[in-house]
Amino acid sequence: MEATQYRTTHIHLAAALLTMGLELTDLEKDPNRNLSIFVFKPMDSIDRASVDFWADRLLLDPLDYFHNLRTLKNRIAELRNAK
């Protein structure tokens, strides 16, 4: 059975997952709300990473995190402008 993709609308969590080396496979726009959906490749470590993010237990390089956050914001802007 194929694992389902991990999806989140939280940009800061998505930036943290990218900084940890997890693969973003898609960025979708929610048609019913003004939200972007970040879709990650399924991995065994992704649920644990999410729990650690919300528990404030992740140790990430701040410059890498900031770079990934800025990259995600740029991709959201591109998605919104590609009407």
C-alpha positions in Angstrom: 0.0 0.0 0.0 1.4 3.4 -1.0 1.8 6.0 1.8 -0.2 9.1 1.4 1.4 12.4 0.9 1.9 14.7 3.8 -0.1 17.9 3.4 0.0 21.1 5.5 -1.2 24.7 5.1 1.2 26.0 7.7 4.1 27.8 5.9 6.4 27.7 8.9 6.1 24.0 9.4 6.6 23.5 5.6 9.8 25.7 5.8 11.0 23.6 8.8 10.4 20.3 6.9 12.3 21.6 3.9 15.2 22.7 6.1 15.3 19.1 7.5 15.7 17.8 3.9 12.2 16.6 3.3 11.0 16.8 -0.3 8.2 19.2 -1.3 6.4 17.6 -4.2 3.7 20.1 -4.9 2.2 23.4 -3.9 -1.6 23.7 -4.4 -4.1 26.4 -4.0 -7.2 25.6 -1.9 -10.1 26.7 -4.1 -12.5 27.2 -1.2 -10.1 29.2 1.0 -7.3 31.7 0.5 -4.7 29.1 1.6 -1.8 27.3 -0.1 -1.3 23.6 0.6 2.2 22.3 0.8 2.5 18.7 -0.3 5.5 16.6 0.8 6.7 13.2 -0.3 5.7 10.6 2.3 8.5 9.5 4.6 8.7 7.7 7.9 10.2 10.7 9.6 7.7 13.3 8.6 5.1 12.7 11.3 7.8 12.8 14.0 9.3 16.0 12.5 5.8 17.6 12.6 5.3 16.6 16.3 8.8 18.0 17.1 8.0 21.2 15.3 4.9 21.9 17.4 6.7 20.8 20.6 9.5 23.3 19.8 12.1 20.6 19.8 13.6 21.1 16.3 17.1 22.5 16.0 17.5 24.0 12.6 20.1 26.2 10.9 18.4 29.7 11.1 19.8 30.9 7.7 18.6 27.7 5.9 15.2 28.0 7.6 14.9 31.7 6.6 15.9 30.9 3.0 13.3 28.1 2.7 10.6 30.3 4.2 11.4 33.0 1.6 11.4 30.5 -1.2 8.0 29.2 -0.1 6.6 32.7 0.0 7.9 33.4 -3.5 6.3 30.2 -4.8 3.0 31.2 -3.2 3.2 34.6 -5.0 3.9 32.8 -8.3 1.0 30.5 -7.8 -1.4 33.4 -7.1 -0.1 35.4 -10.1 -0.5 32.5 -12.5 -4.2 32.9 -12.8 
